[in-house]
């Protein structure tokens, strides 16, 4: 989580001056940072609850992002307000490549039809619970900027830069990747 913390802090620090120049309040940037951390925590890539710096951010936002255990302690005999303030859930990042695979049919090329048929059969197995990497560890995640995307015959080559890969619970940072 320290890698994610340093990246979030660096981005927020660099954006702070631009927010000031545009006249946007500091609370908006703090809310964006809290939202970013919440979304990372929801994907189970990292856990910011043990981070000491998360507490002051949530305290500055007030009741917008209360912790469920705090709201239960405040109202032990009354109804809990956690159902009204649940964080938004995001779709699983592992589903995005499936959408991209469906878009490759629009190329209208016969060069990669055999691979598409094999990929479609594997996708059906994964959707029906037949196993596969996505079912074994749904927390695997790649976040990066793309530098270049090329297609040579029936092969795709993608160059990624400045990214984070989370595989089997371990995080890897990279500057450039093919």
C-alpha positions in Angstrom: 0.0 0.0 0.0 3.0 2.3 0.4 3.5 2.4 -3.4 -0.1 3.4 -4.0 0.1 5.9 -1.1 3.2 7.6 -2.6 1.6 7.7 -6.1 -1.7 9.2 -4.8 0.2 11.8 -2.7 2.4 12.7 -5.6 -0.5 13.3 -8.0 -2.5 15.2 -5.3 0.6 17.4 -4.6 1.1 18.2 -8.3 -2.6 19.0 -8.8 -2.9 21.2 -5.7 -1.4 24.2 -7.4 -3.6 23.8 -10.5 -6.7 23.5 -8.4 -5.6 26.8 -6.6 -5.1 28.6 -9.9 -8.6 27.5 -11.1 -10.2 28.6 -7.9 -11.4 25.2 -6.9 -11.6 24.6 -3.1 -9.2 22.4 -1.3 -12.1 20.2 -0.1 -12.8 19.1 -3.6 -9.2 17.8 -4.0 -9.5 16.0 -0.7 -12.7 14.4 -1.7 -11.1 13.2 -5.0 -8.2 11.7 -3.0 -10.6 10.0 -0.7 -12.7 8.7 -3.6 -9.5 7.3 -5.3 -8.5 5.6 -2.1 -12.0 4.1 -1.6 -12.0 2.8 -5.1 -8.6 1.1 -4.7 -9.8 -0.4 -1.4 -13.0 -1.7 -3.1 -10.9 -3.5 -5.7 -9.0 -5.1 -2.8 -5.7 -4.2 -4.3 -4.6 -2.4 -1.2 -6.0 -1.6 2.3 -5.8 2.1 3.4 -7.6 1.5 6.7 -4.3 0.8 8.5 -2.8 4.0 7.0 -2.7 6.8 9.6 -3.1 9.6 7.0 -6.5 8.3 5.9 -8.2 9.3 9.2 -7.7 13.1 8.9 -8.9 13.0 5.3 -12.1 11.4 6.3 -12.5 13.6 9.4 -12.1 16.7 7.2 -14.9 15.5 4.9 -17.3 15.1 7.8 -20.3 12.7 7.5 -19.9 12.2 3.8 -17.6 9.1 4.2 -18.1 7.7 7.7 -16.6 4.4 8.7 -19.2 1.8 9.3 -17.8 0.8 12.7 -18.0 4.4 13.9 -21.6 4.9 12.9 -22.6 1.7 14.7 -20.9 2.9 17.9 -22.6 6.2 17.7 -26.1 4.7 17.5 -26.0 1.4 19.3 -29.8 1.2 19.9 -31.0 3.1 16.8 -30.9 2.4 13.1 -27.6 2.5 11.4 -26.9 5.2 8.9 -24.4 3.0 7.0 -27.0 1.9 4.4 -27.4 5.5 3.3 -23.7 6.2 2.9 -22.3 3.1 1.3 -19.4 3.8 -1.1 -20.1 3.2 -4.8 -19.1 -0.1 -6.1 -17.2 -0.2 -9.3 -17.2 -2.9 -12.0 -14.4 -5.4 -11.8 -11.3 -4.4 -13.8 -10.9 -8.0 -15.0 -14.1 -7.6 -17.1 -12.6 -4.8 -19.3 -10.4 -7.0 -21.4 -13.5 -9.1 -22.3 -15.1 -6.0 -23.7 -12.0 -5.2 -25.7 -11.9 -8.7 -27.1 -15.4 -8.3 -28.5 -14.4 -5.1 -30.2 -11.6 -6.8 -32.2 -14.2 -8.5 -34.5 -14.8 -5.1 -36.0 -11.5 -5.1 -37.8 -12.9 -7.5 -40.5 -9.7 -9.3 -40.9 -9.4 -13.1 -41.6 -5.9 -13.2 -40.2 -7.0 -13.6 -36.6 -10.2 -15.5 -36.9 -8.8 -18.8 -35.6 -7.5 -17.0 -32.5 -10.9 -15.4 -32.0 -12.6 -18.8 -32.1 -10.2 -20.2 -29.5 -10.5 -17.1 -27.3 -14.3 -17.3 -27.5 -14.2 -20.9 -26.4 -12.0 -20.1 -23.5 -14.2 -17.1 -22.6 -17.3 -19.4 -22.5 -15.4 -21.8 -20.1 -14.5 -18.9 -17.8 -18.0 -17.6 -17.8 -19.5 -21.0 -17.0 -17.2 -21.6 -14.1 -14.8 -23.8 -16.1 -11.7 -22.3 -14.4 -9.1 -19.9 -15.7 -6.8 -17.3 -14.2 -9.6 -14.7 -13.8 -11.6 -17.1 -11.6 -8.7 -18.0 -9.5 -7.6 -14.5 -8.5 -10.0 -11.8 -9.5 -7.8 -9.1 -7.8 -5.2 -9.1 -10.5 -5.0 -5.6 -12.0 -2.9 -3.6 -14.4 -3.0 0.2 -14.3 -0.7 2.0 -16.8 -0.5 4.5 -19.5 -0.2 3.1 -23.0 2.7 4.4 -25.1 2.1 2.5 -28.4 -0.3 -0.1 -29.8 0.7 -2.0 -33.0 -0.6 -4.8 -35.0 1.7 -6.9 -37.1 -0.1 -9.6 -39.1 -2.2 -11.4 -36.4 -0.3 -10.3 -33.4 -0.8 -7.2 -31.2 2.0 -5.5 -29.5 1.3 -3.0 -26.7 3.9 -0.8 -25.0 2.9 0.4 -21.6 4.6 3.0 -19.4 4.6 4.2 -15.8 2.3 1.5 -14.4 1.4 -0.8 -11.5 0.7 -4.5 -11.8 -0.9 -6.4 -9.0 -0.6 -10.1 -9.4 -1.4 -12.7 -6.8 -1.3 -10.1 -4.0 2.1 -8.7 -5.0 2.5 -5.2 -6.5 5.0 -4.4 -9.2 5.9 -0.9 -10.4 7.4 -0.5 -13.9 8.6 2.4 -16.1 8.2 0.7 -19.5 6.7 -2.7 -20.4 6.0 -4.6 -23.7 
